[in-house]
Structure formats: structure tokens, C-alpha cells
Amino acid sequence: MSVFESMAHYGYGEVHCVRDERVALRAIIAIHDTRLGPALGGCRFVPYANEDAAMTDALRLARGMSFKAALARLPHGGGKAVIMAPEGSYDRPALLRRFAKFIDELGGRYVSAEDAGTGLADMEIMRTETKHVVGLSPEHGGSGDPSPFTALGVRRGIEAYVELVLKRQSLAGLHVAVQGVGHVGYNLCRELHAAGARLTVSDVRDDLAAQAASAFGANQVPAAEIHRVPCDVYAPCALGGALNDRSVPQLQCKIVAGAANNQLASDDNGTALHARGILYAPDYAINAGGLINVAQEVAGYDADKARERTLHIYDTLLEIGDRSLRLGEPPHRVADAMVQEILAAAT
Ligand code: NAD
């Protein structure tokens, strides 16, 4: 597809290409939508096979950010930057500073943050050239690690779905199977354990699973088995694609609600979950806590406000699940429709 065809496909928007050979910089900033406010989204710094791959990544990811920000009721649109990691040696700080100058020239239409291949130190370098960067360390007035907020939001989403499906006001005694106990998964286990849930955990790293099992009295199973553990809630918190042609028919739960991005390998897998009577929490709705936390930096960071906003993920999931059950529509389609309503109302 040409750039304009791709932009039409993803419903754009604005796309900026940045090149400065003096510092080996080649980058793309995709601004998907600004109807709700400045576009917010991370800056990826990874090798790409070619320019098309970089462009597709930027367009796809920025659109995803619009959806996530809209459902989280944030005053932001979706954006994403991708820097094509240069081959050979280069001066990384100089490249990042030049890139940040370009962000600054956009005058706040795009606000950047960490993503794959960038970290806190990079954000702090970029911050020397522009104020339109968030995700700084607490020592620099930033919001710090987003994963406890993401986990808090996932716990709230699970509570909403448990109320809808199991008619229970509490997680006490419920069985949750958590796939992946990294940053978010471990914090989610802490939240669920504190709420009285019984846990089964797995991770491709046995040491991490064993650590979570010991800290939260959880049962530990091999990574290949977690999705078929009989439980009330299955929480994918590892990589994308956990809900696929192989795993969906084997699930033995009533609810799927976890933090991982891009959980559905395909749209058909969302339809298959719905046909099996399993209520799926759309990933970009339930995992917005980290984004909510980092977005709070734009207005001056306040952890209490970030927490308060994250708690509202409960209301969003209640609405998605309720509409899905009433209309007989799969939740991932309901969530997409809600985004379109929110964006249209802002026009
Ligand atoms: P992480 O890398 O800290 O943790 C992921 C864990 O999953 C690792 O421990 C890894 O060993 C494990 N894992 C990988 N493949 C697995 C498999 N097949 N089975 C079991 N375990 C497996 O990452 P994270 O920050 O905790 O993020 C987890 C997911 O949530 C990712 O999909 C991420 O995109 C998404 N997410 C994270 C945040 C956040 O605040 N960090 C926000 C929104 C979404």
C-alpha cells in the first residue's frame, strides 16, 4: 500500500517523516487523531526490515493509542513514534536530541513516552530538548513505573466482569489463572491475592513463577498448560496472541481479562470466545492504567489522581460487558463501537 492508502486504511491523520543523516536519524511520527487532545504515545527504537515495516508499525500502533486513550476518557488522541535503529555505530544521545527537537517543533501536537527499545534514560535525554515527553523518573517529577497502575486497572476490570458474569461483589475465593508474572502479572497477583482470590501462575521463566507462587500462595503450572487450567478468570499478562485458534477451544474459564496487548491473534478468536460464552475484556480497555498514569504527567504528576482515574476502568468494563451481554455482540466489537461514539462526540 502507498503511504496515503495506508493512512486511509487506518483512518488518518497526520504522518511526519524525520531524517537527519548527520546523526543517522530516520524516524516516523504518526498522529492518528487529535479530536480529544494532543496525541500521546510511546517512541519505539528498534531495527526494521524496511521503511514499509516501520510505517505500518507507526500507523497501527498510533491508532491503537487513540482507541485506548478514548476509552480511558483521557484528553488525548493517539500517536506513536518509531525510530529506525541505525546499522553500525552511532551517537545515540545526539540522535535522540535531534529527534526531540523535531517533536518540539510539532508544538505539543505529539507527546512522547517510552516504548520498546527506549527507556527512562532516553526520555531524560529527550526532555533536555522538549517538554513534550512524559514517562520520566519520580526524581524528575515523572510518574515512574506504570505497571502497578496497569495491574490496578486490570483488577478493577476483573471485578466488573465478575459482577456481571458471576453476580459476585468480591473476588474472595475466586480462582484466577495468570499467564506471565513479569512487571504487570506480578503486581496483578498481589492485587488479587489481597482481594482474597486463589491463584494459579505460570511463566516461561520458572524462577519468576516460583517467586510469585511463594509470595502469594499460588499453584504453579508449566507455561504450556496455564490456558487450560479450570478457573473463573484467565488473565493473559505475557505477550500478544495468547487467544488463538489453539488456545481458545481449550479454555476452561468464564472470563478472560488480563494485561497483555493484542491478546486476540485475530478478530475471529474474539468471535469464537463469544460463541463459547466466555466474556473477554478488550485488552486496550482493561490495560489502560499505565497510560492513565503517564498521561497524568502532562498536567503535572499527581499519583492520587492517576489512581482515581484508573479505578474507573471498572465502569468502562461494566459498560462494555453489559452492552455485550444485552446486544449479543462480542465485547471487542462493542469496545470499538464505543470508541467511535466517543470520537464522534468530540468532533
Ligand atoms: P514483562 O516483560 O515484565 O512480563 C512479561 C512476562 O511474561 C515475562 O516474565 C515473560 O517471561 C513472560 N512470558 C513470556 N511468554 C510467556 C508465555 N508464553 N507464557 C508465560 N509467560 C510468558 O512485561 P510487562 O510489562 O509485565 O507487560 C506484560 C504485558 O502487558 C505485555 O503484553 C505488555 O505489552 C502489556 N502491557 C504492559 C503495561 C505496563 O504497564 N507494563 C501496560 C499495558 C500493557
Boltz pocket constraint, residues with backbone or C-beta under 6 A from the ligand:
constraints:
  - pocket:
      binder: B
      contacts: [[A, 146], [A, 147], [A, 148], [A, 150], [A, 179], [A, 180], [A, 181], [A, 182], [A, 183], [A, 184], [A, 185], [A, 202], [A, 203], [A, 204], [A, 205], [A, 208], [A, 223], [A, 236], [A, 237], [A, 238], [A, 239], [A, 240], [A, 259], [A, 260], [A, 261], [A, 287], [A, 288], [A, 290], [A, 291]]
      max_distance: 6.0
